[in-house]
Amino acid sequence: MEGKYLMKHQLLLSAVLFSLSGSLLAAESLCQQKEHDIQREIEMAKQHNNQRRVTGLERALTEVRAGCTDKKLKSAHAERIESQKHKVAERERELQEERQDGDDKDKIDKRKRKLEEAQHTLKKLQAEPY
């Protein structure tokens, strides 16, 4: 009986700690998140003995630490999203033109793939925090 009691309390404590860790991450600034993401990538690159990537990521980390602000990150992210929206619109226009110009299935399929890639990239950007 005592084992069940202890196990329930351990599960409850684990759940509370897990929810607190999520709250702490939410309180972290975008720049701090970016710094942690870069550090995680550095560790992965080191594990794969990719020194060129490590060097580039360390340079990026230095730049983030030197001049990062949440406002700058949000602004740059919004610009990338807007740019990708324009790309999607351009791909949609190209597909529409291809459909109007003729019925070359290969060209239409190529335009569809380009549009789908652009839409996928946009969705991915919109899901990222910075």
C-alpha positions in Angstrom: 0.0 0.0 0.0 2.8 2.4 0.9 4.5 1.7 -2.5 1.3 2.8 -4.4 1.1 6.0 -2.2 4.7 6.8 -2.9 4.4 6.1 -6.6 1.3 8.4 -6.9 3.1 11.2 -5.2 6.2 10.8 -7.5 3.9 10.9 -10.5 2.2 14.0 -9.2 5.5 15.7 -8.4 6.8 14.8 -11.9 3.7 16.3 -13.5 4.1 19.5 -11.5 7.7 19.8 -12.3 7.1 19.2 -16.0 4.4 21.9 -16.1 6.7 24.3 -14.3 9.5 23.7 -16.8 7.0 24.5 -19.6 6.1 27.7 -17.9 9.7 28.6 -17.5 10.4 28.1 -21.2 7.4 30.3 -22.0 8.9 33.0 -19.8 12.2 32.8 -21.6 12.8 35.6 -24.2 13.0 34.8 -27.9 16.7 35.7 -27.9 17.2 33.2 -25.0 15.3 30.6 -27.0 17.4 31.2 -30.0 20.6 31.1 -28.0 19.6 27.7 -26.5 18.6 26.4 -30.0 22.0 27.4 -31.4 23.8 25.8 -28.4 21.8 22.6 -29.0 22.8 22.6 -32.7 26.5 23.2 -31.7 26.4 20.1 -29.5 24.8 18.0 -32.4 27.4 19.3 -34.8 30.2 18.4 -32.3 28.7 14.9 -31.9 28.9 14.5 -35.7 32.4 15.9 -35.9 31.2 18.7 -38.2 33.8 21.4 -37.4 32.7 23.7 -40.2 29.1 23.8 -38.8 30.4 24.2 -35.3 32.4 27.2 -36.4 29.5 28.8 -38.2 27.1 28.2 -35.3 29.6 29.6 -32.8 29.8 32.7 -34.9 26.0 32.9 -35.0 25.9 32.5 -31.2 28.3 35.3 -30.7 26.1 37.5 -32.9 23.0 36.6 -31.0 24.6 37.4 -27.7 25.9 40.7 -29.0 22.9 42.2 -30.7 19.8 40.2 -30.3 16.6 41.8 -29.1 13.1 40.2 -29.2 11.9 43.2 -31.2 14.5 42.6 -33.9 13.8 38.9 -34.0 10.1 39.4 -34.3 10.6 42.0 -37.0 12.9 39.9 -39.1 10.6 36.9 -38.7 7.6 39.0 -39.8 9.6 40.1 -42.9 10.5 36.5 -43.8 6.9 35.5 -43.5 5.8 38.4 -45.7 8.4 37.6 -48.2 7.3 33.9 -48.3 3.6 35.0 -48.7 4.7 37.0 -51.8 6.5 33.9 -53.1 3.4 31.8 -52.6 1.3 34.4 -54.4 3.8 34.4 -57.3 3.7 30.6 -57.5 -0.1 30.7 -57.6 0.0 33.2 -60.4 2.5 31.2 -62.4 0.4 28.0 -62.0 -2.7 29.9 -63.1 -0.9 31.3 -66.2 0.4 27.8 -67.0 -3.1 26.4 -66.9 -4.4 29.2 -69.1 -1.6 29.0 -71.6 -2.1 25.3 -72.4 -2.4 21.8 -71.2 1.2 20.7 -70.9 0.8 18.4 -67.9 4.5 18.3 -67.0 4.8 22.1 -66.8 1.6 22.3 -64.8 2.8 19.6 -62.4 6.1 21.4 -62.0 4.3 24.6 -61.1 2.1 22.7 -58.6 5.2 21.3 -56.9 6.8 24.7 -56.7 3.6 26.1 -55.2 3.3 23.3 -52.7 6.9 23.8 -51.6 6.4 27.5 -51.1 3.2 26.8 -49.1 5.0 24.3 -47.0 7.9 26.7 -46.3 5.3 29.4 -45.3 3.6 27.1 -42.9 6.9 26.1 -41.4 7.9 29.8 -40.9 4.6 30.6 -39.4 5.0 27.8 -36.8 8.4 29.0 -35.7 8.7 31.5 -32.9 11.5 33.6 -34.5 
